[in-house]
Amino acid sequence: VQLVESGGGLVQAGGSLRLSCTAPPGILSAYTVGWYRLAPGKQREWVASITSGGAERFADSVKGRATFSRDNMKRTVYLQMNSLKPEDTAVYYCNSGSISWDVGSLWGQGTQVTVSS
């Protein structure tokens, strides 16, 4: 069982990206999907989460700049990130497998986001 991320890339400060997390059947309807990021020299940072019921939470660092959407037919959750900053540069990982806000056991391979100043 694996999650598949996509949508990362190189963007200038102030730009936008939409990250995608595609899950195996049954995952999105049962578990929370979270996004985490890992920047060089830093610890893993939680970015945002959405529960199977649609409740959302965002880290203060992205609040007001990030939104969720989902396409259940495609089994995909999207994280739209706007007004990107150089400090958003990191590898972004999708996570699932928890029925709460906690970290689950399922991870994707990560997608690189690089924001140039």
C-alpha angles and dihedrals in degrees: 000000000000140000119226121213128194140157102078123130148126116305136164121249110279092031131115140236134185114216119202130206116191117193136193117261115293098019102099093046092053110030145046117256116215136183122217131177136207121200124189111277093007136098122254111279128204111232109177144330138203124194126221087257093054102256111146138203129184133193114246089244092066102024110130092018101064132063135178131227132166140202108203093188089059092039087232135138118199128206111199112201120192135180089028119201131203088250088063088069108120145104107280119214130195117220135188144152100096124105090205135043091282125109112275129215097248121089138174127221094258135244124235120237116189121182117192123206 
